[in-house]
Amino acid sequence: MIEIKKLTKQADNKMILKGIDLSIRKGETVGILGPNGAGKSTLLKVLATLIKPSSGEVAIGGFDLKKNEGEIKKLFGYLPHSSLLYEHYSPLENLVFFGKIYGVKNAEERAVQLVKEVGLSFFLNDPVKNFSRGMIQRIAIARAIIHEPDILLLDEPHTGLDQGAIGILNNVIVEMREKGATTLMVTHDFKQAAELCDRIIIVKNGKIAEDFKLLDRKLSTLNEKYLYQVEGVS
């Protein structure tokens, strides 16, 4: 599904990504962990076509990133730190707008369904500018999956969420996986990573320090691997 070879990214004379090689299969749920400044979000932004790599090759869904950016954009749903929502629009207006951009048939029907799924039907027509952080993130989750993407790119998705919103997001990730979607999640929340991800990638200083299957789904296993790679603690 995603093939990355010798990927580099330089910004302001600093090399952020230093020759990333990575292969991710369809249907995998992958957690990307690492200290601040390691290059995690930069990697996600390259895959989301938001920034261009300095060198290397990236293929997503069989499409070359350099040649087929438009086709690649149709494949993924992206949930960054910002919601990407229009604050003067209601949830319904936001989701219908994004649905039509992606060519979703019956966009309004799909939007109403998603607002119900994220537990905000009562606020369907209220402007997003009046919403709490948790409510906004719920609608942002709906926005990211309005077109039922093949790939989910999530950048710190659990940050600032209440328990209800965390549960909704986790259900979305599980349901998307059951449909065969591939998920890449940058996170500092080890608990969520252990519960949701079947594979963990640890990034350090712009390189992949560790890439392993989390077969036992244990937080202790994840902590042990991370401390060894990042802190040098065995």
Contacts in CASP RR format, 6 or more apart in sequence:
PFRMAT RR
TARGET T0000
AUTHOR 0000-0000-0000
METHOD contacts of the structure
MODEL  1
MIEIKKLTKQADNKMILKGIDLSIRKGETVGILGPNGAGKSTLLKVLATL
IKPSSGEVAIGGFDLKKNEGEIKKLFGYLPHSSLLYEHYSPLENLVFFGK
IYGVKNAEERAVQLVKEVGLSFFLNDPVKNFSRGMIQRIAIARAIIHEPD
ILLLDEPHTGLDQGAIGILNNVIVEMREKGATTLMVTHDFKQAAELCDRI
IIVKNGKIAEDFKLLDRKLSTLNEKYLYQVEGVS
1 24 0 8 1.000
1 25 0 8 1.000
1 26 0 8 1.000
1 27 0 8 1.000
1 28 0 8 1.000
1 60 0 8 1.000
1 61 0 8 1.000
1 150 0 8 1.000
1 151 0 8 1.000
1 182 0 8 1.000
2 22 0 8 1.000
2 23 0 8 1.000
2 24 0 8 1.000
2 47 0 8 1.000
2 58 0 8 1.000
2 59 0 8 1.000
2 60 0 8 1.000
2 61 0 8 1.000
2 151 0 8 1.000
2 182 0 8 1.000
2 184 0 8 1.000
3 22 0 8 1.000
3 23 0 8 1.000
3 57 0 8 1.000
3 58 0 8 1.000
3 59 0 8 1.000
3 60 0 8 1.000
3 62 0 8 1.000
4 20 0 8 1.000
4 21 0 8 1.000
4 22 0 8 1.000
4 23 0 8 1.000
4 56 0 8 1.000
4 57 0 8 1.000
4 58 0 8 1.000
5 21 0 8 1.000
5 56 0 8 1.000
5 57 0 8 1.000
5 58 0 8 1.000
6 19 0 8 1.000
6 20 0 8 1.000
6 21 0 8 1.000
6 55 0 8 1.000
6 56 0 8 1.000
6 57 0 8 1.000
7 17 0 8 1.000
7 19 0 8 1.000
7 20 0 8 1.000
7 21 0 8 1.000
7 22 0 8 1.000
7 43 0 8 1.000
7 46 0 8 1.000
7 53 0 8 1.000
7 55 0 8 1.000
7 56 0 8 1.000
7 57 0 8 1.000
7 58 0 8 1.000
8 15 0 8 1.000
8 17 0 8 1.000
8 18 0 8 1.000
8 19 0 8 1.000
8 20 0 8 1.000
8 53 0 8 1.000
8 54 0 8 1.000
8 55 0 8 1.000
8 56 0 8 1.000
9 15 0 8 1.000
9 16 0 8 1.000
9 17 0 8 1.000
9 42 0 8 1.000
9 46 0 8 1.000
9 51 0 8 1.000
9 53 0 8 1.000
9 54 0 8 1.000
10 16 0 8 1.000
10 54 0 8 1.000
11 42 0 8 1.000
15 206 0 8 1.000
16 37 0 8 1.000
16 39 0 8 1.000
16 42 0 8 1.000
16 206 0 8 1.000
17 39 0 8 1.000
17 42 0 8 1.000
17 43 0 8 1.000
17 46 0 8 1.000
17 53 0 8 1.000
17 54 0 8 1.000
17 206 0 8 1.000
18 205 0 8 1.000
18 206 0 8 1.000
18 207 0 8 1.000
19 56 0 8 1.000
19 206 0 8 1.000
19 207 0 8 1.000
20 43 0 8 1.000
20 206 0 8 1.000
20 207 0 8 1.000
20 208 0 8 1.000
21 208 0 8 1.000
22 201 0 8 1.000
22 208 0 8 1.000
22 211 0 8 1.000
24 30 0 8 1.000
24 182 0 8 1.000
24 184 0 8 1.000
25 182 0 8 1.000
26 150 0 8 1.000
26 180 0 8 1.000
26 182 0 8 1.000
27 177 0 8 1.000
27 180 0 8 1.000
27 181 0 8 1.000
27 182 0 8 1.000
27 183 0 8 1.000
28 182 0 8 1.000
28 183 0 8 1.000
28 198 0 8 1.000
28 199 0 8 1.000
29 173 0 8 1.000
29 177 0 8 1.000
29 182 0 8 1.000
29 183 0 8 1.000
29 185 0 8 1.000
29 196 0 8 1.000
29 197 0 8 1.000
29 198 0 8 1.000
29 199 0 8 1.000
30 182 0 8 1.000
30 183 0 8 1.000
30 184 0 8 1.000
30 185 0 8 1.000
30 197 0 8 1.000
30 198 0 8 1.000
30 199 0 8 1.000
30 200 0 8 1.000
30 201 0 8 1.000
31 184 0 8 1.000
31 185 0 8 1.000
31 186 0 8 1.000
31 187 0 8 1.000
31 193 0 8 1.000
31 196 0 8 1.000
31 197 0 8 1.000
31 199 0 8 1.000
31 200 0 8 1.000
31 201 0 8 1.000
32 40 0 8 1.000
32 43 0 8 1.000
32 44 0 8 1.000
32 184 0 8 1.000
32 185 0 8 1.000
32 186 0 8 1.000
32 187 0 8 1.000
32 201 0 8 1.000
32 203 0 8 1.000
33 40 0 8 1.000
33 186 0 8 1.000
33 187 0 8 1.000
33 188 0 8 1.000
33 190 0 8 1.000
33 193 0 8 1.000
33 200 0 8 1.000
33 201 0 8 1.000
33 202 0 8 1.000
33 203 0 8 1.000
33 222 0 8 1.000
33 226 0 8 1.000
34 40 0 8 1.000
34 188 0 8 1.000
34 202 0 8 1.000
34 203 0 8 1.000
34 204 0 8 1.000
34 226 0 8 1.000
34 230 0 8 1.000
35 204 0 8 1.000
35 230 0 8 1.000
38 203 0 8 1.000
38 204 0 8 1.000
38 205 0 8 1.000
38 206 0 8 1.000
39 203 0 8 1.000
39 206 0 8 1.000
40 186 0 8 1.000
40 203 0 8 1.000
41 155 0 8 1.000
41 156 0 8 1.000
41 186 0 8 1.000
42 51 0 8 1.000
43 186 0 8 1.000
43 203 0 8 1.000
44 80 0 8 1.000
44 153 0 8 1.000
44 155 0 8 1.000
44 184 0 8 1.000
44 186 0 8 1.000
45 51 0 8 1.000
46 52 0 8 1.000
46 53 0 8 1.000
46 58 0 8 1.000
46 65 0 8 1.000
47 58 0 8 1.000
47 60 0 8 1.000
47 76 0 8 1.000
47 153 0 8 1.000
47 184 0 8 1.000
48 76 0 8 1.000
48 78 0 8 1.000
48 80 0 8 1.000
48 153 0 8 1.000
49 65 0 8 1.000
49 69 0 8 1.000
49 70 0 8 1.000
49 72 0 8 1.000
49 73 0 8 1.000
53 65 0 8 1.000
57 64 0 8 1.000
57 65 0 8 1.000
58 64 0 8 1.000
58 65 0 8 1.000
58 66 0 8 1.000
59 65 0 8 1.000
60 72 0 8 1.000
60 75 0 8 1.000
60 76 0 8 1.000
60 151 0 8 1.000
61 72 0 8 1.000
61 75 0 8 1.000
61 150 0 8 1.000
63 71 0 8 1.000
63 72 0 8 1.000
63 75 0 8 1.000
65 72 0 8 1.000
74 102 0 8 1.000
74 147 0 8 1.000
75 149 0 8 1.000
75 150 0 8 1.000
75 151 0 8 1.000
76 149 0 8 1.000
76 150 0 8 1.000
76 151 0 8 1.000
76 152 0 8 1.000
76 153 0 8 1.000
77 144 0 8 1.000
77 145 0 8 1.000
77 147 0 8 1.000
77 149 0 8 1.000
77 151 0 8 1.000
77 152 0 8 1.000
77 153 0 8 1.000
78 84 0 8 1.000
78 144 0 8 1.000
78 153 0 8 1.000
78 155 0 8 1.000
79 140 0 8 1.000
79 141 0 8 1.000
79 144 0 8 1.000
79 152 0 8 1.000
79 153 0 8 1.000
79 154 0 8 1.000
79 155 0 8 1.000
79 157 0 8 1.000
80 155 0 8 1.000
81 155 0 8 1.000
81 156 0 8 1.000
81 159 0 8 1.000
83 128 0 8 1.000
83 136 0 8 1.000
83 137 0 8 1.000
83 139 0 8 1.000
83 140 0 8 1.000
83 143 0 8 1.000
84 140 0 8 1.000
84 143 0 8 1.000
85 94 0 8 1.000
85 128 0 8 1.000
85 136 0 8 1.000
85 139 0 8 1.000
85 140 0 8 1.000
85 143 0 8 1.000
86 93 0 8 1.000
86 94 0 8 1.000
86 97 0 8 1.000
86 128 0 8 1.000
87 127 0 8 1.000
87 128 0 8 1.000
87 129 0 8 1.000
88 127 0 8 1.000
88 128 0 8 1.000
88 129 0 8 1.000
89 97 0 8 1.000
89 127 0 8 1.000
89 128 0 8 1.000
90 123 0 8 1.000
90 124 0 8 1.000
90 125 0 8 1.000
90 126 0 8 1.000
90 127 0 8 1.000
90 128 0 8 1.000
91 111 0 8 1.000
91 115 0 8 1.000
91 120 0 8 1.000
91 123 0 8 1.000
91 124 0 8 1.000
91 125 0 8 1.000
91 126 0 8 1.000
91 128 0 8 1.000
91 139 0 8 1.000
91 142 0 8 1.000
92 108 0 8 1.000
92 111 0 8 1.000
92 112 0 8 1.000
92 115 0 8 1.000
92 124 0 8 1.000
92 125 0 8 1.000
94 128 0 8 1.000
94 139 0 8 1.000
94 143 0 8 1.000
95 107 0 8 1.000
95 110 0 8 1.000
95 111 0 8 1.000
95 114 0 8 1.000
95 115 0 8 1.000
95 139 0 8 1.000
95 142 0 8 1.000
95 143 0 8 1.000
95 146 0 8 1.000
96 107 0 8 1.000
96 108 0 8 1.000
96 111 0 8 1.000
98 143 0 8 1.000
98 146 0 8 1.000
98 147 0 8 1.000
99 107 0 8 1.000
99 110 0 8 1.000
99 111 0 8 1.000
99 146 0 8 1.000
99 147 0 8 1.000
100 107 0 8 1.000
102 146 0 8 1.000
102 147 0 8 1.000
103 147 0 8 1.000
104 110 0 8 1.000
104 146 0 8 1.000
104 147 0 8 1.000
107 146 0 8 1.000
110 146 0 8 1.000
111 142 0 8 1.000
111 146 0 8 1.000
112 121 0 8 1.000
112 124 0 8 1.000
114 142 0 8 1.000
114 145 0 8 1.000
114 146 0 8 1.000
115 121 0 8 1.000
115 123 0 8 1.000
115 124 0 8 1.000
115 139 0 8 1.000
115 142 0 8 1.000
117 142 0 8 1.000
117 168 0 8 1.000
118 138 0 8 1.000
118 139 0 8 1.000
118 141 0 8 1.000
118 142 0 8 1.000
118 165 0 8 1.000
118 168 0 8 1.000
119 138 0 8 1.000
119 168 0 8 1.000
120 135 0 8 1.000
120 138 0 8 1.000
120 139 0 8 1.000
123 131 0 8 1.000
123 135 0 8 1.000
128 136 0 8 1.000
128 139 0 8 1.000
131 139 0 8 1.000
133 160 0 8 1.000
133 161 0 8 1.000
134 160 0 8 1.000
134 161 0 8 1.000
134 162 0 8 1.000
134 165 0 8 1.000
137 157 0 8 1.000
137 160 0 8 1.000
137 161 0 8 1.000
137 165 0 8 1.000
137 169 0 8 1.000
138 165 0 8 1.000
138 168 0 8 1.000
141 157 0 8 1.000
141 165 0 8 1.000
141 168 0 8 1.000
141 169 0 8 1.000
141 172 0 8 1.000
144 152 0 8 1.000
144 154 0 8 1.000
145 152 0 8 1.000
145 172 0 8 1.000
145 176 0 8 1.000
148 179 0 8 1.000
149 181 0 8 1.000
150 180 0 8 1.000
150 181 0 8 1.000
150 182 0 8 1.000
151 181 0 8 1.000
151 182 0 8 1.000
151 183 0 8 1.000
151 184 0 8 1.000
152 173 0 8 1.000
152 176 0 8 1.000
152 181 0 8 1.000
152 182 0 8 1.000
152 183 0 8 1.000
152 184 0 8 1.000
152 185 0 8 1.000
153 184 0 8 1.000
154 173 0 8 1.000
154 183 0 8 1.000
154 184 0 8 1.000
154 185 0 8 1.000
154 186 0 8 1.000
154 187 0 8 1.000
155 186 0 8 1.000
156 186 0 8 1.000
156 187 0 8 1.000
156 188 0 8 1.000
157 169 0 8 1.000
157 185 0 8 1.000
157 187 0 8 1.000
158 166 0 8 1.000
158 169 0 8 1.000
158 187 0 8 1.000
158 189 0 8 1.000
158 192 0 8 1.000
159 188 0 8 1.000
159 189 0 8 1.000
161 169 0 8 1.000
166 192 0 8 1.000
170 192 0 8 1.000
170 195 0 8 1.000
170 196 0 8 1.000
173 183 0 8 1.000
173 185 0 8 1.000
173 196 0 8 1.000
174 196 0 8 1.000
176 183 0 8 1.000
177 183 0 8 1.000
183 196 0 8 1.000
185 193 0 8 1.000
185 196 0 8 1.000
185 197 0 8 1.000
187 193 0 8 1.000
190 219 0 8 1.000
190 222 0 8 1.000
190 223 0 8 1.000
190 226 0 8 1.000
191 219 0 8 1.000
193 200 0 8 1.000
193 214 0 8 1.000
193 222 0 8 1.000
194 214 0 8 1.000
194 217 0 8 1.000
194 218 0 8 1.000
194 219 0 8 1.000
194 221 0 8 1.000
194 222 0 8 1.000
195 217 0 8 1.000
197 214 0 8 1.000
198 213 0 8 1.000
198 214 0 8 1.000
198 215 0 8 1.000
199 211 0 8 1.000
199 212 0 8 1.000
199 213 0 8 1.000
199 214 0 8 1.000
200 210 0 8 1.000
200 211 0 8 1.000
200 212 0 8 1.000
200 213 0 8 1.000
200 214 0 8 1.000
200 222 0 8 1.000
200 225 0 8 1.000
201 208 0 8 1.000
201 210 0 8 1.000
201 211 0 8 1.000
202 208 0 8 1.000
202 209 0 8 1.000
202 210 0 8 1.000
202 211 0 8 1.000
202 225 0 8 1.000
202 226 0 8 1.000
202 229 0 8 1.000
202 230 0 8 1.000
203 209 0 8 1.000
204 229 0 8 1.000
204 230 0 8 1.000
209 229 0 8 1.000
209 230 0 8 1.000
210 225 0 8 1.000
210 229 0 8 1.000
212 225 0 8 1.000
214 221 0 8 1.000
214 222 0 8 1.000
227 233 0 8 1.000
227 234 0 8 1.000
228 234 0 8 1.000
END
